[in-house]
Amino acid sequence: MEKNRVVKKILYYIDVECASPICVSNGEEGLTDCDVLRDYEGNPFISGSSLAGAMRNYQGWQKDQECLFGFSCKEESRGKMSSVYISDLTFFKDIIATTVRDGVKLNDWKVSETEGKYDLEAVDTGEKGRFVIEAVIRKDAEEQNIRERIGEVLSGMDNGEIRLGAKKSRGFGELRVTAIRSREYSKENILDYKNAYDEAEYEKLPDCKENIFKDVQKAHHYIKIQVPVRLRGGISIRRYSATKGEPDYRHLTSGGEPGKPVISGMSCTGAVRHRVKEILYQLEVPKAGLLLDTIFGYVDKKRKSAHKSGVIVGESIIEGAKPLTMVRNAVSRFESAAKEKALYKEKSYFGGKAVLDIYVQKGIRVLDETRMEYITDDITDMVIGILLIAFKDMQNGYLPVGGQTAVGRGIFEENGDITIDGSPDDVEQYLQNSMRIKEVLA
């Protein structure tokens, strides 16, 4: 028992802000098909188990692998309790803004699939909250290692690599760490521990975020691509409205009312996935469908199988766009007259610029599920090259995003160089690497 004696506790008080909508669901259908988790007073929150699971997954730790969060290996009758305890993430305000997002599954011809309509509720962008990590240091524990691992996961959360909840590979679930306060408790000040969770006490502590991140050896499990674009005209990613006096359709906004116009990760991913599929088939790449599922993931209910997406496409704010409400009407092609009950109003945004953030997971390999074995080595550089071709098409106006594309909506132009991990220098090399994918999968 002596070696397991607790010698110190280190508490981290982490302030965060939602950088995109977050949907950690309660698993029930009420207001939407996927409602957010709420406490007994009806306030949304994010459970500590969701935070711990996302952090553990980020580090690649398995349940039977000894790590910061403990482990259990039934075959060898071994196990260890977690060295950290993570509280629920609660939000500061009494009334927390949530948003409802509509979604629909489209086929390759942009036609909605049967039973493909859904909606979900999410905590809106800009909401602020806090959670606590309590690290328990035992006598024989490597304190520095525990500190480093905590610093790594908090850094991963801050730079967008750790995301929470539903649709996290399609723009949701991103948090920014705005402040970290920390205090240690040992036998010298153990009586002070009774106030460890008193907000009035720990809010007096200085912000040590920069010091913690400065000493972290950042892991970077993803390669970040940034694509600067500018709208040539308008964009219409529709959100339906039933409010009196409001337009029937509005372009998607985030961050409360009136909010800022955004390019949703789901819409952008759908357009890019379709273009990547066209590229693979035009190049006559073998096993193109298998590669597409590896890059963008899939869920097959019939086969009861699924694959996680290797690409995260963030939600991007369109800066400088101007709203314009238009009255439109459907016209009968035979009579050249307005159709009955076909008059509607639509609010779109015109002009403006945005930067698309794309994260490509390192170590992408193609898995053949029939044989349950990988049929390629690491092809991440080739996948990035193929994605760059699609985004080049977007910058050149050949790949529109959203609805109403037949009348000029969602068309972009270049607004700067594409960068990979902050540098534009390697783009050409990645484009050349993409041509090797055909021989690798042959």
Secondary structure as GFF3:
##gff-version 3
##sequence-region A 1 442
A	DSSP	three_ten_helix	2	4	.	.	.	ID=ss1
A	DSSP	beta_strand	6	18	.	.	.	ID=ss2
A	DSSP	beta_strand	45	46	.	.	.	ID=ss3
A	DSSP	alpha_helix	48	59	.	.	.	ID=ss4
A	DSSP	beta_strand	71	73	.	.	.	ID=ss5
A	DSSP	beta_strand	78	80	.	.	.	ID=ss6
A	DSSP	beta_strand	84	86	.	.	.	ID=ss7
A	DSSP	beta_strand	89	91	.	.	.	ID=ss8
A	DSSP	beta_strand	98	106	.	.	.	ID=ss9
A	DSSP	beta_strand	112	123	.	.	.	ID=ss10
A	DSSP	beta_strand	128	138	.	.	.	ID=ss11
A	DSSP	alpha_helix	143	158	.	.	.	ID=ss12
A	DSSP	beta_strand	175	185	.	.	.	ID=ss13
A	DSSP	three_ten_helix	190	195	.	.	.	ID=ss14
A	DSSP	alpha_helix	199	202	.	.	.	ID=ss15
A	DSSP	alpha_helix	209	214	.	.	.	ID=ss16
A	DSSP	beta_strand	222	231	.	.	.	ID=ss17
A	DSSP	beta_strand	234	235	.	.	.	ID=ss18
A	DSSP	beta_strand	238	240	.	.	.	ID=ss19
A	DSSP	beta_strand	249	251	.	.	.	ID=ss20
A	DSSP	beta_strand	253	254	.	.	.	ID=ss21
A	DSSP	beta_strand	260	263	.	.	.	ID=ss22
A	DSSP	alpha_helix	265	282	.	.	.	ID=ss23
A	DSSP	alpha_helix	288	296	.	.	.	ID=ss24
A	DSSP	beta_strand	298	300	.	.	.	ID=ss25
A	DSSP	beta_strand	305	307	.	.	.	ID=ss26
A	DSSP	beta_strand	311	313	.	.	.	ID=ss27
A	DSSP	beta_strand	316	317	.	.	.	ID=ss28
A	DSSP	beta_strand	322	331	.	.	.	ID=ss29
A	DSSP	beta_strand	338	350	.	.	.	ID=ss30
A	DSSP	beta_strand	353	361	.	.	.	ID=ss31
A	DSSP	beta_strand	367	368	.	.	.	ID=ss32
A	DSSP	beta_strand	373	374	.	.	.	ID=ss33
A	DSSP	alpha_helix	380	395	.	.	.	ID=ss34
A	DSSP	three_ten_helix	405	407	.	.	.	ID=ss35
A	DSSP	beta_strand	412	414	.	.	.	ID=ss36
A	DSSP	beta_strand	419	420	.	.	.	ID=ss37
A	DSSP	alpha_helix	427	433	.	.	.	ID=ss38
A	DSSP	three_ten_helix	434	436	.	.	.	ID=ss39
A	DSSP	alpha_helix	437	440	.	.	.	ID=ss40
###
